Amino acid sequence: MLTARPTSKWRNSYELALDGRPLTTWHASLWKQGGQCTLDGHEYQIRSNTWGTRHTMVDESGAEVAMADKVGRKKWTVTYGGQTFQFRWRSMWSQQQDLYVGEQAVGYARRTSAWRRDVELDLPGMPTPAQVFVAGVVIAMWDAQTAAVSG
């Protein structure tokens, strides 16, 4: 299980851990959806289009590593390493995003509490870099939704 905990109340950075072991720090962008992290000695940037519906993860050479499409809609996808992963928004009363294989929910990404920004992801079968990408995408999506409601 991948967890993401804010580093402080004042910064939009998260400490990511895999099965309780520190993995990386996610630094969200201040002005647009996305951010950056270092994973296994490689720098990654996550960028989004203007509407936040499409995100890409690029490595330090600028090569696209992963892509998320239709983010924020009822159904959206992540492509990584030639595989496509399907996500569905659980319900209009929940921010939880469920990972599907066929018609079966097999995993999720969710906030652990309505009052905290902590995130947990249980994404079986998904490679670690793809899980980090999904964490960045859902954090950006939820931050944008929160800003829209409060702004």
N, C-alpha and C positions, 0 to 999 in steps of 0.2 A: 504494500500500500504506500502511495506517495502522499505526503502531507506538506502543506504550505502554511507557514505561520508568519504574520507580519513581523518585521524586525523592530518596529516602533509604531506609536500612534501617529507620528508626524511625517513619516516617510512611506512611500508606496513601494517598499521592497519586501520580499518574502524569503524566508529560509525554507528551502525544500529538503525533505528527508525521505529516503526510501527505506521502508521497513525499520524506521527509527535511526538510521545512519545518515548523517549530513551528506547532502548530495551537491547542492549549489545554492546560490542566492539569485533570485529573480529580481531585477531592477526594472520597474515599470517606467515607461516614458512619461514625461511630465505633460507634454502637449498633444499627444495623439495616442491612439490605442497601440499597444505593443510594448516592447522592452528588450532586455538583453540578459544573457547569462553565460557562464563558462561551465562547460560540462566535459569532463575527461580531457582537460587542457585545450579544448576548442571553444572559440567565441561564437555565439549564436545571437542573431538579431531576429526579433519577431516584429513584423510590420503588418499594417492593415490598410485596406483601401479607405477612402474618405468616410464611407458609411459603416465601417466596422463589420461588414458581412463576409469579407474574404481576408484571411491572414496567411502570411507566408513566413517560414523560418528559413533563414539563409545562414550559411557558415561564413568564416572570415574571408573566403575568396569570393563571396557573393553568390555562390551556387545555392539554388533552392533545395532544401532538405525535406521540407514538409509543407503542406498546404491545407488550410481549412476553408470550406466553402459553405455559404448560406448560414453563417454564424448568426445566432439570435432568432432564427426561425424554428418552427416546430421540429423539423428534421434538418440535420446538417452533417457534413462529412469531414473526415481528416484523411489525407493521403500521405503515406510515409513508406519509403522503401518499396514502392510498387504495390502496397496494400492499401485498401480503402476501408476505413472504419466508420460505421454509421452511429450517429448520436441522435437522441430524441429528448426534447424537453419533457420532463415528467408530467407537469400540469401547470395551469396558469397560476396556481397558488404556491408553487414550489420553484425554486431556481435550479433544482437538481437536473442534471443532464445524464441520461442513461446511455450506456454503450450497448449496442445491439449486434448480435450475430443472427442474421435472418430475422425471425420474428421474436427471438428470445433475448430479453435483457440479461446481460452477463456482467455488467459493471456500471460504475457511476462516477460522476464528479459532483461534489456538493459542498456547500458551506456547512460547517459543523454546528452552527448556531445562528439564529436570527440576529443576535446581538454582537457577534464577533466576526472578524474577517477570515478566520482560519478556514482552510479548504482541505478536503481529503478526496483522493482519487483512488478507486479500486478498478484498474483497467487491465484485467488478465489478458495475456497474449499480446499486449502492446509493448514494443521495445521502449526502453527507458527514455531515449531522446524524444520519442513521440509522446510519451506521458508528460514530460516537461513542457513540450509544446502545447498540449491540451491544457495543462495548468495555466500557462501564460494566456492562452486564448480565453478560458473561462473567467480568469481574474479580470482581464480587460473588458470582457462582455459585462460582467457584473458591475464593475466600476462605472462603465458607461451608463448602465441602467440606473444606478444609484444617482449619478450626476444629473440624468434627465429628470428624475423624480424630484430631486431637491433643488434643481435649478430653475 
